[in-house]
Amino acid sequence: MSTLMPQAWAQVTAGLHADGWSVTSDDEAPTFTREAHGELRYQLQVSLTERRAGLSMLPSVGVEHQTEARLFSRFLGLAEEAEAGVCMVGRTLPDLLPTREDPPPPYGRWLGRDRATLDEAVAQVRDDIRRHAMPFLASFRTMQDVIRSASGETSRQQNDEAHLAIAWALEGQTDEALTALDRFAGQARTQPPFVAEQSWAFVRRFINHFDVSQRSTLARPSLIR
């Protein structure tokens, strides 16, 4: 382990705790949470990486809906603890900075070359989270805010459709939920068998949990394996 790693871990966790974040992991990518509105919870992860030039820190943030995250993990057959860190929307902190830099973060802005410069880098990380990450997170106050952002992504993956299906179902928007589930199932048909099995298990558990009527599933043939 780098001699800077213990110092970085201690400074990052202490600093973010002082800023109102609660630590939820103790590995080399410290993860933090912060309660938001209702069932929404903000998440923050700081990836610590040893490099030739020193130790870099790369923060990313996301928004989790606690019931949605729990159902997402359950429908995929994951362990209960897997729900921690399951976010519907997220960004890396470099994406939220107002201007591009050379060298790009984390190489310059969040890089500690020694003990002295690590202090400065950690302070910069905390300041950037306050100034740029928190306004992004604060824009999510309801599940509808999260859905609006997630559904607006142009390159959604299968898991994104899974999140949206659950979120819309929780909001009582059945048609939108089944449309997302339809897209999720469509991708399952082209997956290798061991992956497809998990996807179809998701579809079955979703239908059973939300008590989707047989009439609704028959109207969407892709939901029937």
Rosetta constraint file for C-alpha pairs under 8 A:
AtomPair CA 1 CA 5 HARMONIC 6.62 0.50
AtomPair CA 2 CA 6 HARMONIC 7.66 0.50
AtomPair CA 2 CA 50 HARMONIC 6.94 0.50
AtomPair CA 3 CA 7 HARMONIC 7.46 0.50
AtomPair CA 4 CA 8 HARMONIC 5.96 0.50
AtomPair CA 4 CA 55 HARMONIC 6.81 0.50
AtomPair CA 4 CA 114 HARMONIC 7.21 0.50
AtomPair CA 4 CA 115 HARMONIC 6.87 0.50
AtomPair CA 5 CA 9 HARMONIC 6.02 0.50
AtomPair CA 5 CA 48 HARMONIC 7.64 0.50
AtomPair CA 5 CA 50 HARMONIC 7.79 0.50
AtomPair CA 5 CA 55 HARMONIC 7.34 0.50
AtomPair CA 6 CA 10 HARMONIC 6.10 0.50
AtomPair CA 7 CA 11 HARMONIC 6.04 0.50
AtomPair CA 7 CA 115 HARMONIC 7.91 0.50
AtomPair CA 8 CA 12 HARMONIC 5.90 0.50
AtomPair CA 8 CA 48 HARMONIC 7.96 0.50
AtomPair CA 8 CA 118 HARMONIC 7.12 0.50
AtomPair CA 8 CA 122 HARMONIC 7.57 0.50
AtomPair CA 9 CA 13 HARMONIC 6.07 0.50
AtomPair CA 9 CA 28 HARMONIC 7.59 0.50
AtomPair CA 9 CA 30 HARMONIC 7.46 0.50
AtomPair CA 10 CA 14 HARMONIC 5.97 0.50
AtomPair CA 11 CA 15 HARMONIC 5.80 0.50
AtomPair CA 11 CA 119 HARMONIC 7.83 0.50
AtomPair CA 11 CA 122 HARMONIC 6.98 0.50
AtomPair CA 12 CA 16 HARMONIC 6.01 0.50
AtomPair CA 12 CA 122 HARMONIC 6.32 0.50
AtomPair CA 13 CA 17 HARMONIC 5.88 0.50
AtomPair CA 13 CA 23 HARMONIC 6.85 0.50
AtomPair CA 13 CA 30 HARMONIC 7.53 0.50
AtomPair CA 14 CA 18 HARMONIC 6.24 0.50
AtomPair CA 15 CA 19 HARMONIC 6.42 0.50
AtomPair CA 15 CA 126 HARMONIC 7.20 0.50
AtomPair CA 16 CA 20 HARMONIC 6.45 0.50
AtomPair CA 16 CA 21 HARMONIC 5.44 0.50
AtomPair CA 16 CA 22 HARMONIC 7.76 0.50
AtomPair CA 16 CA 126 HARMONIC 6.91 0.50
AtomPair CA 17 CA 21 HARMONIC 4.71 0.50
AtomPair CA 17 CA 22 HARMONIC 5.81 0.50
AtomPair CA 17 CA 23 HARMONIC 7.24 0.50
AtomPair CA 20 CA 34 HARMONIC 7.06 0.50
AtomPair CA 21 CA 32 HARMONIC 5.83 0.50
AtomPair CA 21 CA 33 HARMONIC 5.70 0.50
AtomPair CA 21 CA 34 HARMONIC 5.29 0.50
AtomPair CA 22 CA 32 HARMONIC 5.21 0.50
AtomPair CA 22 CA 33 HARMONIC 5.31 0.50
AtomPair CA 22 CA 34 HARMONIC 6.36 0.50
AtomPair CA 23 CA 30 HARMONIC 7.20 0.50
AtomPair CA 23 CA 31 HARMONIC 5.91 0.50
AtomPair CA 23 CA 32 HARMONIC 4.30 0.50
AtomPair CA 23 CA 33 HARMONIC 6.54 0.50
AtomPair CA 24 CA 30 HARMONIC 7.59 0.50
AtomPair CA 24 CA 31 HARMONIC 5.53 0.50
AtomPair CA 24 CA 32 HARMONIC 5.35 0.50
AtomPair CA 24 CA 33 HARMONIC 6.88 0.50
AtomPair CA 25 CA 29 HARMONIC 7.86 0.50
AtomPair CA 25 CA 30 HARMONIC 5.60 0.50
AtomPair CA 25 CA 31 HARMONIC 5.28 0.50
AtomPair CA 25 CA 32 HARMONIC 7.30 0.50
AtomPair CA 26 CA 30 HARMONIC 5.85 0.50
AtomPair CA 26 CA 31 HARMONIC 7.67 0.50
AtomPair CA 28 CA 47 HARMONIC 6.74 0.50
AtomPair CA 28 CA 48 HARMONIC 5.80 0.50
AtomPair CA 28 CA 49 HARMONIC 7.94 0.50
AtomPair CA 29 CA 45 HARMONIC 6.35 0.50
AtomPair CA 29 CA 46 HARMONIC 5.36 0.50
AtomPair CA 29 CA 47 HARMONIC 4.27 0.50
AtomPair CA 29 CA 48 HARMONIC 5.68 0.50
AtomPair CA 30 CA 45 HARMONIC 5.65 0.50
AtomPair CA 30 CA 46 HARMONIC 5.42 0.50
AtomPair CA 30 CA 47 HARMONIC 6.77 0.50
AtomPair CA 30 CA 48 HARMONIC 7.93 0.50
AtomPair CA 31 CA 43 HARMONIC 7.22 0.50
AtomPair CA 31 CA 44 HARMONIC 5.69 0.50
AtomPair CA 31 CA 45 HARMONIC 4.32 0.50
AtomPair CA 31 CA 46 HARMONIC 6.56 0.50
AtomPair CA 32 CA 43 HARMONIC 5.71 0.50
AtomPair CA 32 CA 44 HARMONIC 5.02 0.50
AtomPair CA 32 CA 45 HARMONIC 6.21 0.50
AtomPair CA 33 CA 41 HARMONIC 6.76 0.50
AtomPair CA 33 CA 42 HARMONIC 5.56 0.50
AtomPair CA 33 CA 43 HARMONIC 4.50 0.50
AtomPair CA 33 CA 44 HARMONIC 6.21 0.50
AtomPair CA 34 CA 41 HARMONIC 5.83 0.50
AtomPair CA 34 CA 42 HARMONIC 5.08 0.50
AtomPair CA 34 CA 43 HARMONIC 6.46 0.50
AtomPair CA 35 CA 40 HARMONIC 6.85 0.50
AtomPair CA 35 CA 41 HARMONIC 4.69 0.50
AtomPair CA 35 CA 42 HARMONIC 6.25 0.50
AtomPair CA 36 CA 40 HARMONIC 5.36 0.50
AtomPair CA 36 CA 41 HARMONIC 4.99 0.50
AtomPair CA 36 CA 42 HARMONIC 6.36 0.50
AtomPair CA 36 CA 141 HARMONIC 7.50 0.50
AtomPair CA 37 CA 41 HARMONIC 7.23 0.50
AtomPair CA 37 CA 141 HARMONIC 5.70 0.50
AtomPair CA 37 CA 142 HARMONIC 7.03 0.50
AtomPair CA 38 CA 142 HARMONIC 7.70 0.50
AtomPair CA 39 CA 65 HARMONIC 5.45 0.50
AtomPair CA 39 CA 66 HARMONIC 5.51 0.50
AtomPair CA 39 CA 67 HARMONIC 7.22 0.50
AtomPair CA 40 CA 63 HARMONIC 6.76 0.50
AtomPair CA 40 CA 64 HARMONIC 5.64 0.50
AtomPair CA 40 CA 65 HARMONIC 4.54 0.50
AtomPair CA 40 CA 66 HARMONIC 6.40 0.50
AtomPair CA 40 CA 141 HARMONIC 7.47 0.50
AtomPair CA 40 CA 142 HARMONIC 7.32 0.50
AtomPair CA 40 CA 143 HARMONIC 7.57 0.50
AtomPair CA 41 CA 63 HARMONIC 5.87 0.50
AtomPair CA 41 CA 64 HARMONIC 5.17 0.50
AtomPair CA 41 CA 65 HARMONIC 6.28 0.50
AtomPair CA 41 CA 66 HARMONIC 7.11 0.50
AtomPair CA 42 CA 61 HARMONIC 7.26 0.50
AtomPair CA 42 CA 62 HARMONIC 5.90 0.50
AtomPair CA 42 CA 63 HARMONIC 4.76 0.50
AtomPair CA 42 CA 64 HARMONIC 6.26 0.50
AtomPair CA 42 CA 137 HARMONIC 6.87 0.50
AtomPair CA 43 CA 61 HARMONIC 5.51 0.50
AtomPair CA 43 CA 62 HARMONIC 5.11 0.50
AtomPair CA 43 CA 63 HARMONIC 6.10 0.50
AtomPair CA 43 CA 64 HARMONIC 7.20 0.50
AtomPair CA 43 CA 85 HARMONIC 7.03 0.50
AtomPair CA 43 CA 87 HARMONIC 7.86 0.50
AtomPair CA 44 CA 59 HARMONIC 6.91 0.50
AtomPair CA 44 CA 60 HARMONIC 5.76 0.50
AtomPair CA 44 CA 61 HARMONIC 4.45 0.50
AtomPair CA 44 CA 62 HARMONIC 6.55 0.50
AtomPair CA 45 CA 59 HARMONIC 5.53 0.50
AtomPair CA 45 CA 60 HARMONIC 5.34 0.50
AtomPair CA 45 CA 61 HARMONIC 6.40 0.50
AtomPair CA 46 CA 57 HARMONIC 6.09 0.50
AtomPair CA 46 CA 58 HARMONIC 5.38 0.50
AtomPair CA 46 CA 59 HARMONIC 4.19 0.50
AtomPair CA 46 CA 60 HARMONIC 6.47 0.50
AtomPair CA 47 CA 56 HARMONIC 7.95 0.50
AtomPair CA 47 CA 57 HARMONIC 5.54 0.50
AtomPair CA 47 CA 58 HARMONIC 5.00 0.50
AtomPair CA 47 CA 59 HARMONIC 6.21 0.50
AtomPair CA 48 CA 55 HARMONIC 6.84 0.50
AtomPair CA 48 CA 56 HARMONIC 5.81 0.50
AtomPair CA 48 CA 57 HARMONIC 4.83 0.50
AtomPair CA 48 CA 58 HARMONIC 6.73 0.50
AtomPair CA 49 CA 55 HARMONIC 5.64 0.50
AtomPair CA 49 CA 56 HARMONIC 5.28 0.50
AtomPair CA 49 CA 57 HARMONIC 6.58 0.50
AtomPair CA 50 CA 54 HARMONIC 6.13 0.50
AtomPair CA 50 CA 55 HARMONIC 4.62 0.50
AtomPair CA 50 CA 56 HARMONIC 6.53 0.50
AtomPair CA 51 CA 55 HARMONIC 5.72 0.50
AtomPair CA 51 CA 56 HARMONIC 7.14 0.50
AtomPair CA 53 CA 113 HARMONIC 5.98 0.50
AtomPair CA 54 CA 111 HARMONIC 6.49 0.50
AtomPair CA 54 CA 112 HARMONIC 5.53 0.50
AtomPair CA 54 CA 113 HARMONIC 4.21 0.50
AtomPair CA 54 CA 114 HARMONIC 6.77 0.50
AtomPair CA 55 CA 111 HARMONIC 5.66 0.50
AtomPair CA 55 CA 112 HARMONIC 5.21 0.50
AtomPair CA 55 CA 113 HARMONIC 6.43 0.50
AtomPair CA 55 CA 118 HARMONIC 7.86 0.50
AtomPair CA 56 CA 106 HARMONIC 5.79 0.50
AtomPair CA 56 CA 107 HARMONIC 6.60 0.50
AtomPair CA 56 CA 110 HARMONIC 5.71 0.50
AtomPair CA 56 CA 111 HARMONIC 4.33 0.50
AtomPair CA 56 CA 112 HARMONIC 6.29 0.50
AtomPair CA 57 CA 106 HARMONIC 6.05 0.50
AtomPair CA 57 CA 110 HARMONIC 5.46 0.50
AtomPair CA 57 CA 111 HARMONIC 6.49 0.50
AtomPair CA 57 CA 125 HARMONIC 7.80 0.50
AtomPair CA 58 CA 92 HARMONIC 7.68 0.50
AtomPair CA 58 CA 93 HARMONIC 7.33 0.50
AtomPair CA 58 CA 105 HARMONIC 7.52 0.50
AtomPair CA 58 CA 106 HARMONIC 5.82 0.50
AtomPair CA 58 CA 110 HARMONIC 7.22 0.50
AtomPair CA 59 CA 92 HARMONIC 6.13 0.50
AtomPair CA 59 CA 93 HARMONIC 5.51 0.50
AtomPair CA 59 CA 125 HARMONIC 7.72 0.50
AtomPair CA 60 CA 90 HARMONIC 7.25 0.50
AtomPair CA 60 CA 91 HARMONIC 5.70 0.50
AtomPair CA 60 CA 92 HARMONIC 3.96 0.50
AtomPair CA 60 CA 93 HARMONIC 5.25 0.50
AtomPair CA 61 CA 90 HARMONIC 5.46 0.50
AtomPair CA 61 CA 91 HARMONIC 5.52 0.50
AtomPair CA 61 CA 92 HARMONIC 6.20 0.50
AtomPair CA 61 CA 93 HARMONIC 7.08 0.50
AtomPair CA 61 CA 133 HARMONIC 7.07 0.50
AtomPair CA 61 CA 137 HARMONIC 7.84 0.50
AtomPair CA 62 CA 87 HARMONIC 5.67 0.50
AtomPair CA 62 CA 88 HARMONIC 7.30 0.50
AtomPair CA 62 CA 89 HARMONIC 5.49 0.50
AtomPair CA 62 CA 90 HARMONIC 3.83 0.50
AtomPair CA 62 CA 91 HARMONIC 6.37 0.50
AtomPair CA 62 CA 137 HARMONIC 7.38 0.50
AtomPair CA 63 CA 87 HARMONIC 5.22 0.50
AtomPair CA 63 CA 88 HARMONIC 6.11 0.50
AtomPair CA 63 CA 89 HARMONIC 5.59 0.50
AtomPair CA 63 CA 90 HARMONIC 6.37 0.50
AtomPair CA 63 CA 137 HARMONIC 7.04 0.50
AtomPair CA 63 CA 140 HARMONIC 7.73 0.50
AtomPair CA 63 CA 146 HARMONIC 7.66 0.50
AtomPair CA 64 CA 68 HARMONIC 7.76 0.50
AtomPair CA 64 CA 69 HARMONIC 6.66 0.50
AtomPair CA 64 CA 85 HARMONIC 7.53 0.50
AtomPair CA 64 CA 86 HARMONIC 6.26 0.50
AtomPair CA 64 CA 87 HARMONIC 4.30 0.50
AtomPair CA 64 CA 88 HARMONIC 5.87 0.50
AtomPair CA 64 CA 89 HARMONIC 7.55 0.50
AtomPair CA 65 CA 69 HARMONIC 5.97 0.50
AtomPair CA 65 CA 87 HARMONIC 7.31 0.50
AtomPair CA 65 CA 88 HARMONIC 7.56 0.50
AtomPair CA 65 CA 143 HARMONIC 7.33 0.50
AtomPair CA 66 CA 70 HARMONIC 6.20 0.50
AtomPair CA 67 CA 71 HARMONIC 6.24 0.50
AtomPair CA 68 CA 72 HARMONIC 6.01 0.50
AtomPair CA 68 CA 163 HARMONIC 7.23 0.50
AtomPair CA 68 CA 166 HARMONIC 6.26 0.50
AtomPair CA 68 CA 167 HARMONIC 6.22 0.50
AtomPair CA 68 CA 170 HARMONIC 7.80 0.50
AtomPair CA 69 CA 73 HARMONIC 6.28 0.50
AtomPair CA 69 CA 83 HARMONIC 5.36 0.50
AtomPair CA 69 CA 84 HARMONIC 7.65 0.50
AtomPair CA 69 CA 86 HARMONIC 5.55 0.50
AtomPair CA 69 CA 87 HARMONIC 7.08 0.50
AtomPair CA 70 CA 74 HARMONIC 6.19 0.50
AtomPair CA 70 CA 80 HARMONIC 7.44 0.50
AtomPair CA 70 CA 83 HARMONIC 5.36 0.50
AtomPair CA 71 CA 75 HARMONIC 5.88 0.50
AtomPair CA 71 CA 166 HARMONIC 7.53 0.50
AtomPair CA 72 CA 76 HARMONIC 6.35 0.50
AtomPair CA 72 CA 83 HARMONIC 7.52 0.50
AtomPair CA 72 CA 162 HARMONIC 7.26 0.50
AtomPair CA 72 CA 163 HARMONIC 6.71 0.50
AtomPair CA 72 CA 166 HARMONIC 7.32 0.50
AtomPair CA 73 CA 77 HARMONIC 6.23 0.50
AtomPair CA 73 CA 78 HARMONIC 5.08 0.50
AtomPair CA 73 CA 79 HARMONIC 7.08 0.50
AtomPair CA 73 CA 80 HARMONIC 6.92 0.50
AtomPair CA 73 CA 82 HARMONIC 6.39 0.50
AtomPair CA 73 CA 83 HARMONIC 5.53 0.50
AtomPair CA 74 CA 78 HARMONIC 5.85 0.50
AtomPair CA 74 CA 79 HARMONIC 7.50 0.50
AtomPair CA 74 CA 80 HARMONIC 7.20 0.50
AtomPair CA 75 CA 201 HARMONIC 7.01 0.50
AtomPair CA 75 CA 202 HARMONIC 4.62 0.50
AtomPair CA 75 CA 203 HARMONIC 7.72 0.50
AtomPair CA 75 CA 205 HARMONIC 5.50 0.50
AtomPair CA 75 CA 206 HARMONIC 6.50 0.50
AtomPair CA 76 CA 198 HARMONIC 6.21 0.50
AtomPair CA 76 CA 199 HARMONIC 7.13 0.50
AtomPair CA 76 CA 201 HARMONIC 6.90 0.50
AtomPair CA 76 CA 202 HARMONIC 5.22 0.50
AtomPair CA 77 CA 198 HARMONIC 7.55 0.50
AtomPair CA 77 CA 201 HARMONIC 7.96 0.50
AtomPair CA 77 CA 202 HARMONIC 7.76 0.50
AtomPair CA 78 CA 82 HARMONIC 6.22 0.50
AtomPair CA 79 CA 83 HARMONIC 7.79 0.50
AtomPair CA 82 CA 86 HARMONIC 7.54 0.50
AtomPair CA 88 CA 146 HARMONIC 7.10 0.50
AtomPair CA 88 CA 150 HARMONIC 6.71 0.50
AtomPair CA 88 CA 160 HARMONIC 7.24 0.50
AtomPair CA 88 CA 163 HARMONIC 6.29 0.50
AtomPair CA 88 CA 164 HARMONIC 7.99 0.50
AtomPair CA 89 CA 146 HARMONIC 6.91 0.50
AtomPair CA 89 CA 149 HARMONIC 7.20 0.50
AtomPair CA 89 CA 150 HARMONIC 5.99 0.50
AtomPair CA 91 CA 95 HARMONIC 6.41 0.50
AtomPair CA 91 CA 96 HARMONIC 7.32 0.50
AtomPair CA 92 CA 96 HARMONIC 7.07 0.50
AtomPair CA 93 CA 97 HARMONIC 6.61 0.50
AtomPair CA 93 CA 128 HARMONIC 7.93 0.50
AtomPair CA 93 CA 129 HARMONIC 7.46 0.50
AtomPair CA 93 CA 132 HARMONIC 7.60 0.50
AtomPair CA 93 CA 133 HARMONIC 6.56 0.50
AtomPair CA 94 CA 105 HARMONIC 6.37 0.50
AtomPair CA 96 CA 132 HARMONIC 5.95 0.50
AtomPair CA 96 CA 133 HARMONIC 6.64 0.50
AtomPair CA 96 CA 136 HARMONIC 7.86 0.50
AtomPair CA 97 CA 128 HARMONIC 7.93 0.50
AtomPair CA 97 CA 132 HARMONIC 6.30 0.50
AtomPair CA 100 CA 104 HARMONIC 6.92 0.50
AtomPair CA 101 CA 105 HARMONIC 7.21 0.50
AtomPair CA 102 CA 108 HARMONIC 7.77 0.50
AtomPair CA 103 CA 107 HARMONIC 6.11 0.50
AtomPair CA 103 CA 108 HARMONIC 5.77 0.50
AtomPair CA 104 CA 108 HARMONIC 6.63 0.50
AtomPair CA 104 CA 109 HARMONIC 7.67 0.50
AtomPair CA 105 CA 109 HARMONIC 5.44 0.50
AtomPair CA 105 CA 110 HARMONIC 6.32 0.50
AtomPair CA 106 CA 110 HARMONIC 4.71 0.50
AtomPair CA 106 CA 111 HARMONIC 5.97 0.50
AtomPair CA 107 CA 111 HARMONIC 5.52 0.50
AtomPair CA 109 CA 121 HARMONIC 6.69 0.50
AtomPair CA 109 CA 124 HARMONIC 7.22 0.50
AtomPair CA 110 CA 121 HARMONIC 4.81 0.50
AtomPair CA 110 CA 122 HARMONIC 7.01 0.50
AtomPair CA 110 CA 124 HARMONIC 6.79 0.50
AtomPair CA 110 CA 125 HARMONIC 6.36 0.50
AtomPair CA 111 CA 117 HARMONIC 7.76 0.50
AtomPair CA 111 CA 118 HARMONIC 6.92 0.50
AtomPair CA 111 CA 121 HARMONIC 5.83 0.50
AtomPair CA 112 CA 116 HARMONIC 7.79 0.50
AtomPair CA 112 CA 117 HARMONIC 4.94 0.50
AtomPair CA 112 CA 118 HARMONIC 3.84 0.50
AtomPair CA 112 CA 119 HARMONIC 7.46 0.50
AtomPair CA 112 CA 120 HARMONIC 7.56 0.50
AtomPair CA 112 CA 121 HARMONIC 5.71 0.50
AtomPair CA 113 CA 117 HARMONIC 5.85 0.50
AtomPair CA 113 CA 118 HARMONIC 6.48 0.50
AtomPair CA 114 CA 118 HARMONIC 5.91 0.50
AtomPair CA 115 CA 119 HARMONIC 6.61 0.50
AtomPair CA 116 CA 120 HARMONIC 7.04 0.50
AtomPair CA 117 CA 121 HARMONIC 6.18 0.50
AtomPair CA 118 CA 122 HARMONIC 6.09 0.50
AtomPair CA 119 CA 123 HARMONIC 6.28 0.50
AtomPair CA 120 CA 124 HARMONIC 6.18 0.50
AtomPair CA 121 CA 125 HARMONIC 6.21 0.50
AtomPair CA 122 CA 126 HARMONIC 6.30 0.50
AtomPair CA 123 CA 127 HARMONIC 6.20 0.50
AtomPair CA 124 CA 128 HARMONIC 6.05 0.50
AtomPair CA 125 CA 129 HARMONIC 6.17 0.50
AtomPair CA 126 CA 130 HARMONIC 6.30 0.50
AtomPair CA 127 CA 131 HARMONIC 6.09 0.50
AtomPair CA 128 CA 132 HARMONIC 5.52 0.50
AtomPair CA 128 CA 133 HARMONIC 6.95 0.50
AtomPair CA 129 CA 133 HARMONIC 4.65 0.50
AtomPair CA 129 CA 134 HARMONIC 6.17 0.50
AtomPair CA 130 CA 134 HARMONIC 5.38 0.50
AtomPair CA 130 CA 135 HARMONIC 7.85 0.50
AtomPair CA 131 CA 135 HARMONIC 7.06 0.50
AtomPair CA 132 CA 136 HARMONIC 6.82 0.50
AtomPair CA 133 CA 137 HARMONIC 6.27 0.50
AtomPair CA 134 CA 138 HARMONIC 5.86 0.50
AtomPair CA 135 CA 139 HARMONIC 6.41 0.50
AtomPair CA 136 CA 140 HARMONIC 7.69 0.50
AtomPair CA 139 CA 145 HARMONIC 7.63 0.50
AtomPair CA 140 CA 145 HARMONIC 5.32 0.50
AtomPair CA 140 CA 146 HARMONIC 6.13 0.50
AtomPair CA 141 CA 145 HARMONIC 6.44 0.50
AtomPair CA 142 CA 146 HARMONIC 6.74 0.50
AtomPair CA 143 CA 147 HARMONIC 6.15 0.50
AtomPair CA 143 CA 167 HARMONIC 7.37 0.50
AtomPair CA 143 CA 171 HARMONIC 7.89 0.50
AtomPair CA 144 CA 148 HARMONIC 5.96 0.50
AtomPair CA 145 CA 149 HARMONIC 6.40 0.50
AtomPair CA 146 CA 150 HARMONIC 6.10 0.50
AtomPair CA 147 CA 151 HARMONIC 5.77 0.50
AtomPair CA 147 CA 164 HARMONIC 6.70 0.50
AtomPair CA 147 CA 167 HARMONIC 7.03 0.50
AtomPair CA 147 CA 168 HARMONIC 7.64 0.50
AtomPair CA 148 CA 152 HARMONIC 6.14 0.50
AtomPair CA 149 CA 153 HARMONIC 6.88 0.50
AtomPair CA 150 CA 160 HARMONIC 7.50 0.50
AtomPair CA 150 CA 164 HARMONIC 7.32 0.50
AtomPair CA 151 CA 164 HARMONIC 7.20 0.50
AtomPair CA 156 CA 160 HARMONIC 5.65 0.50
AtomPair CA 156 CA 161 HARMONIC 6.96 0.50
AtomPair CA 157 CA 161 HARMONIC 6.66 0.50
AtomPair CA 158 CA 162 HARMONIC 6.41 0.50
AtomPair CA 158 CA 183 HARMONIC 7.68 0.50
AtomPair CA 158 CA 184 HARMONIC 5.38 0.50
AtomPair CA 158 CA 187 HARMONIC 6.80 0.50
AtomPair CA 159 CA 163 HARMONIC 6.25 0.50
AtomPair CA 159 CA 184 HARMONIC 7.62 0.50
AtomPair CA 160 CA 164 HARMONIC 6.24 0.50
AtomPair CA 161 CA 165 HARMONIC 6.01 0.50
AtomPair CA 161 CA 180 HARMONIC 5.22 0.50
AtomPair CA 161 CA 181 HARMONIC 6.57 0.50
AtomPair CA 161 CA 183 HARMONIC 6.76 0.50
AtomPair CA 161 CA 184 HARMONIC 5.64 0.50
AtomPair CA 162 CA 166 HARMONIC 6.38 0.50
AtomPair CA 162 CA 180 HARMONIC 6.95 0.50
AtomPair CA 162 CA 181 HARMONIC 6.45 0.50
AtomPair CA 162 CA 184 HARMONIC 6.32 0.50
AtomPair CA 163 CA 167 HARMONIC 6.09 0.50
AtomPair CA 164 CA 168 HARMONIC 5.94 0.50
AtomPair CA 164 CA 177 HARMONIC 6.81 0.50
AtomPair CA 164 CA 180 HARMONIC 6.37 0.50
AtomPair CA 165 CA 169 HARMONIC 6.13 0.50
AtomPair CA 165 CA 176 HARMONIC 7.22 0.50
AtomPair CA 165 CA 177 HARMONIC 4.13 0.50
AtomPair CA 165 CA 178 HARMONIC 6.51 0.50
AtomPair CA 165 CA 179 HARMONIC 7.60 0.50
AtomPair CA 165 CA 180 HARMONIC 5.03 0.50
AtomPair CA 165 CA 181 HARMONIC 5.49 0.50
AtomPair CA 166 CA 170 HARMONIC 6.12 0.50
AtomPair CA 166 CA 177 HARMONIC 6.64 0.50
AtomPair CA 166 CA 206 HARMONIC 7.81 0.50
AtomPair CA 167 CA 171 HARMONIC 6.33 0.50
AtomPair CA 167 CA 177 HARMONIC 7.49 0.50
AtomPair CA 168 CA 172 HARMONIC 6.29 0.50
AtomPair CA 168 CA 173 HARMONIC 5.08 0.50
AtomPair CA 168 CA 174 HARMONIC 6.70 0.50
AtomPair CA 168 CA 176 HARMONIC 6.27 0.50
AtomPair CA 168 CA 177 HARMONIC 4.91 0.50
AtomPair CA 169 CA 173 HARMONIC 5.50 0.50
AtomPair CA 169 CA 174 HARMONIC 5.50 0.50
AtomPair CA 169 CA 176 HARMONIC 7.91 0.50
AtomPair CA 169 CA 177 HARMONIC 5.31 0.50
AtomPair CA 169 CA 210 HARMONIC 7.36 0.50
AtomPair CA 173 CA 177 HARMONIC 6.18 0.50
AtomPair CA 174 CA 178 HARMONIC 6.10 0.50
AtomPair CA 175 CA 179 HARMONIC 6.17 0.50
AtomPair CA 176 CA 180 HARMONIC 6.34 0.50
AtomPair CA 177 CA 181 HARMONIC 6.19 0.50
AtomPair CA 178 CA 182 HARMONIC 5.84 0.50
AtomPair CA 179 CA 183 HARMONIC 6.45 0.50
AtomPair CA 180 CA 184 HARMONIC 6.25 0.50
AtomPair CA 181 CA 185 HARMONIC 6.11 0.50
AtomPair CA 181 CA 203 HARMONIC 7.22 0.50
AtomPair CA 181 CA 223 HARMONIC 7.66 0.50
AtomPair CA 182 CA 186 HARMONIC 6.12 0.50
AtomPair CA 182 CA 220 HARMONIC 7.14 0.50
AtomPair CA 182 CA 222 HARMONIC 6.20 0.50
AtomPair CA 182 CA 223 HARMONIC 6.10 0.50
AtomPair CA 183 CA 187 HARMONIC 6.59 0.50
AtomPair CA 184 CA 188 HARMONIC 6.66 0.50
AtomPair CA 184 CA 199 HARMONIC 7.92 0.50
AtomPair CA 185 CA 189 HARMONIC 6.76 0.50
AtomPair CA 185 CA 199 HARMONIC 7.14 0.50
AtomPair CA 185 CA 200 HARMONIC 7.14 0.50
AtomPair CA 185 CA 203 HARMONIC 7.14 0.50
AtomPair CA 185 CA 222 HARMONIC 6.28 0.50
AtomPair CA 185 CA 223 HARMONIC 6.09 0.50
AtomPair CA 186 CA 190 HARMONIC 7.65 0.50
AtomPair CA 186 CA 222 HARMONIC 6.26 0.50
AtomPair CA 187 CA 191 HARMONIC 6.83 0.50
AtomPair CA 188 CA 195 HARMONIC 7.79 0.50
AtomPair CA 188 CA 196 HARMONIC 5.09 0.50
AtomPair CA 188 CA 199 HARMONIC 5.89 0.50
AtomPair CA 188 CA 200 HARMONIC 7.05 0.50
AtomPair CA 189 CA 196 HARMONIC 6.91 0.50
AtomPair CA 190 CA 196 HARMONIC 7.84 0.50
AtomPair CA 191 CA 195 HARMONIC 6.04 0.50
AtomPair CA 191 CA 196 HARMONIC 5.26 0.50
AtomPair CA 192 CA 196 HARMONIC 5.93 0.50
AtomPair CA 193 CA 197 HARMONIC 6.05 0.50
AtomPair CA 194 CA 198 HARMONIC 6.98 0.50
AtomPair CA 195 CA 199 HARMONIC 6.55 0.50
AtomPair CA 196 CA 200 HARMONIC 6.12 0.50
AtomPair CA 197 CA 201 HARMONIC 6.11 0.50
AtomPair CA 198 CA 202 HARMONIC 6.26 0.50
AtomPair CA 199 CA 203 HARMONIC 6.50 0.50
AtomPair CA 200 CA 204 HARMONIC 6.25 0.50
AtomPair CA 200 CA 225 HARMONIC 7.54 0.50
AtomPair CA 201 CA 205 HARMONIC 6.09 0.50
AtomPair CA 202 CA 206 HARMONIC 6.00 0.50
AtomPair CA 203 CA 207 HARMONIC 6.19 0.50
AtomPair CA 203 CA 223 HARMONIC 7.23 0.50
AtomPair CA 204 CA 208 HARMONIC 6.15 0.50
AtomPair CA 205 CA 209 HARMONIC 5.88 0.50
AtomPair CA 206 CA 210 HARMONIC 6.09 0.50
AtomPair CA 207 CA 211 HARMONIC 5.65 0.50
AtomPair CA 207 CA 212 HARMONIC 4.99 0.50
AtomPair CA 208 CA 212 HARMONIC 6.66 0.50
AtomPair CA 212 CA 216 HARMONIC 6.70 0.50
AtomPair CA 212 CA 217 HARMONIC 7.34 0.50
AtomPair CA 213 CA 217 HARMONIC 6.67 0.50
AtomPair CA 214 CA 218 HARMONIC 6.07 0.50
AtomPair CA 215 CA 219 HARMONIC 6.30 0.50
AtomPair CA 216 CA 220 HARMONIC 6.77 0.50
AtomPair CA 217 CA 221 HARMONIC 6.75 0.50
AtomPair CA 217 CA 223 HARMONIC 6.09 0.50
AtomPair CA 217 CA 224 HARMONIC 7.03 0.50
AtomPair CA 218 CA 223 HARMONIC 7.91 0.50
AtomPair CA 218 CA 224 HARMONIC 7.54 0.50
AtomPair CA 220 CA 224 HARMONIC 7.67 0.50
